[in-house]
Amino acid sequence: TFDCELIANSKQSFTVIQSTINEVMAQMDVPSLESNVKVKEILGDVAQDFDIVSCSDLIEEVLQGTSEEEKLLIESRFEAEDVEDDLNLKTLKKSRVLSRHKFRTESGIEIIFPVNELDMKAVIEIIENEDGTKDMRIKNVGELA
């Protein structure tokens, strides 16, 4: 028998990072959309100068600080998902994960925005309705093709 250790690839690590941030944001009762876009914006900026980034530092930057409880959650999630702290940005750039953000509604509609080319706050608005549902408003669309 062989004794081997499986580790998450960059795309899997990125997915774990996003879900971990979403979980922390939900505990803080903050919508996760902004943090998802912020992760990609930060990684896009860092990827211009570096090939590797620390996953824990990235989460810390997006959340603008973490409590001890949140740090434990992050560490346990990384351990459970076999995520190493170094995230390979070259691989993520090839997969186009950093260059676009995809929204999928409950009804199955998919909308893809180019992250690097847009100021997301100027283009979309997420509206929290009184009944707990959310609406997305696309602003300044110009002409539709």
C-alpha positions as CSV (number, residue, x, y, z in Angstrom):
1,T,0.0,0.0,0.0
2,F,1.0,3.6,-0.6
3,D,0.7,6.3,1.9
4,C,-0.1,9.5,0.1
5,E,-1.7,12.8,0.9
6,L,-4.1,14.5,-1.4
7,I,-4.2,18.3,-1.6
8,A,-6.7,20.5,-3.2
9,N,-5.7,22.1,-6.5
10,S,-5.9,25.9,-7.0
11,K,-9.5,25.9,-8.3
12,Q,-10.7,23.7,-5.4
13,S,-8.8,25.9,-2.9
14,F,-10.4,29.0,-4.4
15,T,-13.8,27.4,-4.0
16,V,-13.1,26.6,-0.3
17,I,-11.8,30.2,0.2
18,Q,-15.1,31.6,-1.2
19,S,-17.3,29.3,0.7
20,T,-15.4,30.0,3.9
21,I,-15.7,33.8,3.4
22,N,-19.4,33.4,2.6
23,E,-19.9,31.5,5.9
24,V,-18.1,34.1,7.9
25,M,-20.0,36.9,6.2
26,A,-23.3,35.1,6.8
27,Q,-22.5,34.9,10.5
28,M,-21.9,38.7,10.4
29,D,-25.2,39.1,8.6
30,V,-23.4,40.7,5.6
31,P,-24.3,39.9,2.0
32,S,-21.5,37.8,0.4
33,L,-21.7,39.3,-3.1
34,E,-19.3,42.1,-2.3
35,S,-16.8,39.7,-0.7
36,N,-16.9,37.3,-3.7
37,V,-16.2,40.2,-6.1
38,K,-13.5,41.6,-3.7
39,V,-11.7,38.3,-3.6
40,K,-11.4,38.2,-7.4
41,E,-10.4,41.9,-7.6
42,I,-7.6,41.4,-5.0
43,L,-6.4,38.3,-6.6
44,G,-6.4,39.9,-10.0
45,D,-4.3,42.8,-8.7
46,V,-1.9,40.5,-6.8
47,A,-1.6,38.1,-9.8
48,Q,0.0,40.9,-11.9
49,D,3.0,40.8,-9.6
50,F,3.0,37.4,-7.9
51,D,2.4,33.7,-8.8
52,I,1.6,32.6,-5.3
53,V,-0.6,34.1,-2.5
54,S,-1.4,33.0,1.0
55,C,-5.0,31.8,1.3
56,S,-5.2,32.9,4.9
57,D,-3.8,36.3,4.2
58,L,-6.3,36.7,1.3
59,I,-9.2,35.9,3.6
60,E,-7.9,38.3,6.2
61,E,-7.7,41.0,3.6
62,V,-11.2,40.4,2.3
63,L,-12.8,40.2,5.8
64,Q,-10.6,43.2,7.0
65,G,-9.5,41.2,10.0
66,T,-10.7,38.0,11.7
67,S,-11.5,37.0,15.2
68,E,-9.9,34.0,16.9
69,E,-13.1,32.1,16.4
70,E,-13.1,32.9,12.6
71,K,-9.4,32.0,12.4
72,L,-10.2,28.6,13.9
73,L,-13.1,28.1,11.4
74,I,-10.7,28.9,8.5
75,E,-8.0,26.6,9.8
76,S,-10.5,23.7,10.3
77,R,-12.0,24.3,6.9
78,F,-8.6,24.2,5.2
79,E,-7.7,21.1,7.1
80,A,-11.0,19.3,6.2
81,E,-10.7,20.2,2.5
82,D,-6.9,19.6,2.3
83,V,-6.2,23.2,1.3
84,E,-2.6,24.4,1.6
85,D,-2.0,28.0,2.4
86,D,-0.2,28.8,-0.9
87,L,-2.6,29.5,-3.8
88,N,-1.2,29.2,-7.3
89,L,-2.4,32.2,-9.2
90,K,-1.0,31.1,-12.5
91,T,-3.4,28.1,-12.6
92,L,-6.3,30.3,-11.6
93,K,-5.5,32.8,-14.4
94,K,-5.6,30.0,-16.9
95,S,-9.0,28.8,-15.7
96,R,-10.4,32.4,-16.1
97,V,-11.8,32.2,-12.5
98,L,-10.2,35.6,-11.7
99,S,-11.5,37.4,-14.8
100,R,-15.3,36.9,-14.4
101,H,-18.0,36.5,-11.9
102,K,-21.0,34.3,-12.6
103,F,-24.4,34.8,-10.9
104,R,-26.9,32.0,-11.0
105,T,-30.5,32.8,-9.8
106,E,-32.8,30.3,-8.2
107,S,-34.7,30.1,-11.4
108,G,-31.6,29.1,-13.4
109,I,-30.7,32.4,-15.1
110,E,-26.9,32.9,-15.4
111,I,-25.3,36.3,-15.8
112,I,-21.5,36.6,-16.2
113,F,-19.7,39.9,-15.5
114,P,-16.1,40.6,-16.4
115,V,-14.6,41.4,-13.0
116,N,-11.4,43.2,-14.2
117,E,-13.2,45.6,-16.6
118,L,-16.0,46.8,-14.4
119,D,-16.7,48.7,-11.2
120,M,-19.3,46.2,-10.0
121,K,-21.0,48.7,-7.7
122,A,-21.6,51.0,-10.7
123,V,-23.0,48.1,-12.8
124,I,-25.1,46.0,-10.5
125,E,-27.2,46.5,-7.3
126,I,-28.5,43.8,-5.1
127,I,-31.7,44.8,-3.4
128,E,-32.8,43.0,-0.2
129,N,-36.6,42.9,-0.2
130,E,-38.7,42.9,3.0
131,D,-39.8,39.3,2.5
132,G,-36.1,38.1,2.5
133,T,-35.8,37.7,-1.3
134,K,-33.2,39.5,-3.4
135,D,-33.5,41.4,-6.6
136,M,-30.6,42.2,-8.9
137,R,-30.7,45.5,-10.8
138,I,-28.3,45.9,-13.8
139,K,-27.5,49.6,-14.2
140,N,-26.2,51.6,-17.2
141,V,-26.7,48.8,-19.7
142,G,-26.6,51.0,-22.8
143,E,-27.8,49.0,-25.8
144,L,-28.7,45.3,-25.5
145,A,-27.3,43.0,-28.2
